Amino acid sequence: MEKTPALVLRDIHLPDAISWWPPAPGWWILLGLVLATFCTVWLVRRIQQSRSVRVAALKALQAISADFAQDRDAHKLVKALSVLLRRVCLSYFPRSDVAGLTGEKWLEFLDQCLDWGNVPDRFSRGTGRVLITAPYQTHPSLEAEPLLDLCRHWIMALPLLRKAP
């Protein structure tokens, strides 16, 4: 018997191991969806927080208005409105921008932080000036309804998103 020549075969070569980078396109899509979901949830949460501050401020303003309708105490009204506006500003804007403001600078901040559009009455010139003078008077004279309307307009015109502190 004749020997058949041995076949010349090469060794079996395994393919290189699959690298974890770069990921397959499906992983990129999943990452994009997760990031988009996270950003959407974060944005919706910030908007809801801002709305809750606005709703709470409007309820507090309504309570202040009801108190004034009962006792007609202008001094108490102005103090309550001043405290309410300060609390809302501390909730919406960075503390460093708001906390130290007094007098004219406080009224200018209230005017400048919002777009007033066609509202002629403002805090620094008009009905709102009473906020820096009336708390120091024993019997201040003021027009309560325009002041309450000005504060209501200011609260309603707050931005949809609060500025990050």
C-alpha positions as CSV (number, residue, x, y, z in Angstrom):
1,M,0.0,0.0,0.0
2,E,1.1,3.3,-0.9
3,K,1.2,6.1,1.6
4,T,-0.9,9.1,0.7
5,P,0.9,12.3,1.2
6,A,-0.3,14.2,4.2
7,L,-2.5,17.1,3.6
8,V,-1.0,20.4,4.3
9,L,-3.5,22.1,6.6
10,R,-3.2,25.2,8.6
11,D,-4.2,25.5,12.3
12,I,-7.7,26.7,13.1
13,H,-7.5,30.5,13.8
14,L,-10.2,31.9,16.1
15,P,-11.4,35.4,15.4
16,D,-10.2,38.3,17.6
17,A,-12.2,38.9,20.8
18,I,-15.0,41.3,20.4
19,S,-14.0,44.7,21.8
20,W,-16.4,46.6,24.1
21,W,-15.5,49.8,22.4
22,P,-17.0,51.2,20.2
23,P,-20.4,49.9,21.2
24,A,-22.9,48.7,18.6
25,P,-25.4,51.3,17.2
26,G,-28.2,49.8,19.3
27,W,-26.3,50.8,22.5
28,W,-25.8,54.4,21.2
29,I,-29.6,54.6,20.5
30,L,-30.3,53.2,24.0
31,L,-27.9,55.7,25.6
32,G,-29.6,58.5,23.6
33,L,-33.1,57.4,24.8
34,V,-31.9,57.2,28.4
35,L,-30.4,60.7,28.3
36,A,-33.5,62.1,26.6
37,T,-35.7,60.5,29.2
38,F,-33.5,61.9,32.0
39,C,-33.5,65.4,30.6
40,T,-37.3,65.3,30.0
41,V,-38.0,64.2,33.5
42,W,-35.6,66.8,35.0
43,L,-37.2,69.6,32.9
44,V,-40.8,68.5,33.8
45,R,-39.8,68.4,37.5
46,R,-38.3,71.9,37.4
47,I,-41.4,73.2,35.7
48,Q,-43.7,71.6,38.2
49,Q,-41.7,73.0,41.1
50,S,-41.9,76.5,39.6
51,R,-45.6,76.1,39.1
52,S,-46.1,74.9,42.7
53,V,-44.2,78.0,43.9
54,R,-46.4,80.2,41.7
55,V,-49.6,78.5,42.9
56,A,-48.6,78.7,46.5
57,A,-47.8,82.4,46.1
58,L,-51.2,83.1,44.4
59,K,-52.9,81.3,47.3
60,A,-51.0,83.4,49.8
61,L,-51.8,86.5,47.9
62,Q,-55.5,85.6,48.0
63,A,-55.3,85.0,51.7
64,I,-53.6,88.4,52.2
65,S,-56.3,90.0,50.1
66,A,-59.0,88.3,52.2
67,D,-57.4,89.5,55.4
68,F,-57.2,93.0,54.1
69,A,-60.9,92.9,53.1
70,Q,-61.8,92.0,56.7
71,D,-59.7,94.3,58.8
72,R,-58.7,97.0,56.3
73,D,-55.2,97.3,57.9
74,A,-53.0,98.9,55.3
75,H,-49.8,98.5,57.4
76,K,-50.4,94.8,57.8
77,L,-51.2,94.5,54.0
78,V,-48.0,96.1,52.9
79,K,-45.8,94.1,55.3
80,A,-47.5,90.8,54.2
81,L,-47.0,91.7,50.5
82,S,-43.4,92.6,51.0
83,V,-42.7,89.3,52.8
84,L,-44.5,87.4,50.1
85,L,-42.6,89.0,47.3
86,R,-39.3,88.4,49.1
87,R,-40.2,84.7,49.7
88,V,-41.1,84.2,46.1
89,C,-37.9,85.9,44.9
90,L,-35.8,83.7,47.2
91,S,-37.6,80.7,45.7
92,Y,-37.1,81.7,42.1
93,F,-33.8,83.5,42.0
94,P,-30.3,82.9,43.5
95,R,-30.1,84.0,47.1
96,S,-27.1,86.1,46.4
97,D,-29.0,88.1,43.9
98,V,-32.0,88.8,46.1
99,A,-31.3,88.5,49.8
100,G,-29.4,91.8,50.3
101,L,-31.6,94.1,48.3
102,T,-33.5,96.9,50.1
103,G,-35.2,100.1,49.2
104,E,-34.8,101.4,45.6
105,K,-32.6,98.5,44.6
106,W,-35.3,96.0,45.7
107,L,-38.0,97.8,43.7
108,E,-35.7,98.0,40.6
109,F,-35.0,94.2,40.9
110,L,-38.8,93.5,41.0
111,D,-39.1,95.6,37.8
112,Q,-36.1,94.2,36.0
113,C,-36.5,90.5,36.7
114,L,-39.6,90.3,34.5
115,D,-40.8,91.5,31.1
116,W,-43.7,93.9,31.8
117,G,-45.0,94.2,28.3
118,N,-47.7,96.8,28.2
119,V,-48.2,97.2,32.0
120,P,-47.6,100.9,32.9
121,D,-47.6,100.4,36.7
122,R,-44.4,99.2,38.2
123,F,-42.8,98.8,41.6
124,S,-40.1,101.5,41.3
125,R,-42.4,104.1,39.9
126,G,-46.1,103.8,40.7
127,T,-48.2,101.8,43.1
128,G,-45.4,99.5,44.2
129,R,-43.3,102.3,45.8
130,V,-45.5,102.0,48.8
131,L,-43.6,98.7,49.7
132,I,-40.5,100.7,50.8
133,T,-42.3,103.5,52.6
134,A,-45.5,102.2,54.2
135,P,-44.0,99.6,56.5
136,Y,-42.4,102.5,58.4
137,Q,-45.5,104.5,58.7
138,T,-48.1,104.0,61.5
139,H,-51.1,104.7,59.3
140,P,-50.0,104.5,55.6
141,S,-52.4,105.7,52.9
142,L,-52.5,103.5,49.9
143,E,-54.7,102.1,47.1
144,A,-54.9,98.4,48.0
145,E,-56.5,97.0,44.9
146,P,-53.9,98.4,42.4
147,L,-51.2,97.2,44.7
148,L,-52.7,93.7,44.9
149,D,-53.2,93.6,41.2
150,L,-49.6,94.7,40.6
151,C,-48.4,91.9,42.9
152,R,-50.7,89.4,41.2
153,H,-49.5,90.4,37.8
154,W,-45.9,90.1,39.0
155,I,-46.4,86.5,40.3
156,M,-48.3,85.4,37.2
157,A,-45.5,86.7,35.0
158,L,-42.8,84.7,36.7
159,P,-40.7,82.7,34.3
160,L,-41.7,79.1,33.7
161,L,-38.4,77.8,34.9
162,R,-36.7,79.0,38.1
163,K,-33.1,80.2,37.8
164,A,-30.7,77.7,39.4
165,P,-29.4,78.9,42.8
